[in-house]
Every structure is written in structure tokens, then in C-alpha cells.
């Protein structure tokens, strides 16, 4: 066997070793590396899908919060309007009650004034009658018989005229 045979065997052994090495690499790739890559890819895809789902959920929550804020602002405006309306009604009611109370007090004061006037008038009449009686008594004490007779006749004539229809 010649050197060329050994050289050919050496070359072919390297070719066969290279082919076997490639088969082993392909086997290892398919047996261990490809499943690991696919698993990592699936895991990454799942993480991305979960992140997108969280993002969508956060967006939905943000939209719901924005709607709640808008609703709260509308409620605040409605409450302020209702409070303003209630305050206006209360103000008007209090003014009406105060006006009615003032008018009632004025009527009461008017009635009290009329009663006071009537009482003063009655008291004045009483005083006038007492003074007139005093004056009449003092004048009667100083009357002579002829003047007294004349006054009695005049009183009887006046009474007769008033009694006749």
C-alpha cells in the first residue's frame, strides 16, 4: 500500500469525520438547540402578548377613569347649579318670610295704634266729661232761680222736639 493509498484514506477519513460531525451537529441542533430556540421564542411571544394585554387593559382603565372624571365633573357642575338654585330659593323664601313678618308687624302696630287712639279718645272724653261736670256744678251753684227756670224750660222743649216724629 502506497503512500497515496494512505493519503486517500486520510482524506476520506476526514471527509467521513466531517460528514459525521455535520450529522451530529444537525442531530444536536434538532434535539436540543431548535426546541430551546422555539421554547424561548414561544416564551417571548407569550410575554409580548401578555404585555399587549396589560397595555390594552391599562388603556381601558385610563378611558374608564377619564369617563369617571368627566362624570364627576358633570356631577360637580350639577351640584353647584343645584346649590345655587337652592340658595336662590332659600334667599327668596327668607325675604318673603321677612316681608310677611314685617307686614304682619305693621298691621299689628296699626291695630295697636288704633286701640291706643280709641283708649286715649275714651280717656279724653272721660276727662272732658269730668271737667264739664265740674264746670257745670260750679256754674249751677252760681245760678239764680230765673236762669235755672229758663234752662229747664229749654231742655224740656228740646226733649219734646226730639221725641216727636
VOKE-876291 format. One line per 4 residues: for each residue x, y, z of C-alpha. Coordinates in steps of 0.001 Angstrom, whole numbers, plus 500000, padded with zeros to 6 digits. Each point is the difference from the previous one (the first is absolute). Layout:
N
X Y Z | ...
//
This chain:
165
500000 500000 500000 | 501380 503011 498925 | 500180 503357 501473 | 497303 501234 497696
497660 497387 501388 | 500668 501207 503504 | 499575 503537 498883 | 496691 499099 498348
498882 498197 503172 | 501008 503019 502067 | 498079 502319 497706 | 496972 497725 499959
500109 499595 503763 | 499981 503747 500364 | 497071 500203 497559 | 498122 497298 501907
500868 501661 503325 | 498791 503326 498641 | 496773 498413 498797 | 499531 498254 503344
500752 503265 501773 | 497338 501712 497870 | 497494 497225 500777 | 500751 500365 503699
499615 503760 499717 | 496676 499597 498182 | 498882 497427 502575 | 501008 502250 502896
498359 502978 498303 | 496724 498152 499541 | 500117 498223 503353 | 501061 502820 502356
500603 503380 498397 | 496927 500328 497734 | 497525 499077 502803 | 501742 502451 502338
499831 502735 497356 | 496350 499202 499288 | 499230 499948 503728 | 501770 503336 500507
498136 501417 497010 | 496661 498729 501340 | 500817 501419 503425 | 500910 503368 498461
496818 499970 497933 | 497969 499199 503130 | 501716 502855 501882 | 499253 502368 497124
496379 498865 499868 | 499701 500456 503777 | 501594 503452 499794 | 497598 500980 497216
497056 498706 502058 | 501193 502022 503020 | 500454 503050 497768 | 496465 499595 498644
498639 499500 503529 | 501816 503124 501208 | 498648 501961 497029 | 496481 498786 500811
500486 500934 503656 | 501316 503432 498952 | 496964 500532 497772 | 497681 498873 502812
501799 502336 502420 | 499687 502857 497493 | 496287 499268 499689 | 499666 499922 503786
501855 503321 500230 | 497692 501490 497372 | 497002 498590 501858 | 501320 501386 503294
500541 503409 498393 | 496455 499922 498613 | 498722 498993 503444 | 501976 502836 501581
498508 502475 497532 | 496509 498618 500677 | 500556 500165 503757 | 501244 503579 499725
496979 500943 497881 | 497669 498263 502444 | 501679 501750 502941 | 499687 503348 498211
496337 499293 499295 | 499390 498920 503602 | 501771 503105 501293 | 497897 502228 497734
496779 498308 501104 | 501032 500227 503645 | 500899 503676 499562 | 496660 500719 498342
498115 498032 502658 | 501781 501804 502826 | 499285 503376 498400 | 496338 499054 499502
499744 498823 503616 | 501688 503174 501246 | 497705 502132 497853 | 496917 498110 501255
501214 500328 503594 | 500615 503733 499470 | 496525 500464 498521 | 498479 498039 502896
501879 502155 502489 | 498840 503141 498171 | 496368 498783 500128 | 500383 499146 503674
501580 503384 500652 | 497162 501687 498064 | 497419 498137 502079 | 501863 500844 503171
500124 503644 498901 | 496246 499990 499370 | 499373 498402 503420 | 502286 502546 501624
498190 502824 498185 | 496617 498613 501058 | 501202 499631 503597 | 501468 503519 499964
496817 501343 498464 | 497884 498241 502627 | 502267 501274 502760 | 499856 503511 498512
496193 499793 499793 | 499862 498870 503608 | 502278 502852 501046 | 497918 502456 497978
496796 498726 501579 | 501489 500259 503477 | 501204 503553 499296 | 496677 500907 498395
498200 498654 503047 | 502281 501972 502276 | 499428 503125 497932 | 496224 499323 499936
499928 499454 503770 | 501902 503169 500644 | 497769 501838 497514 | 496854 498409 501509
501002 501104 503456 | 500143 503591 498800 | 496635 499950 498075 | 497038 501999 501119
496444 498625 499962 | 498900 501808 496775 | 502979 498708 497983 | 499469 496525 501404
496302 500096 498999 | 500916 501195 496469 | 502559 497154 499532 | 497520 497344 501191
497342 501300 497557 | 502464 499959 497097 | 501056 496427 500862 | 496353 498875 500097
499243 501683 496641 | 503053 498330 498427 | 498962 496629 501422 | 496434 500457 498648
501256 500879 496542 | 502365 497006 499928 | 497284 497578 501167 | 497446 500971 497314
500214 498230 496686
//
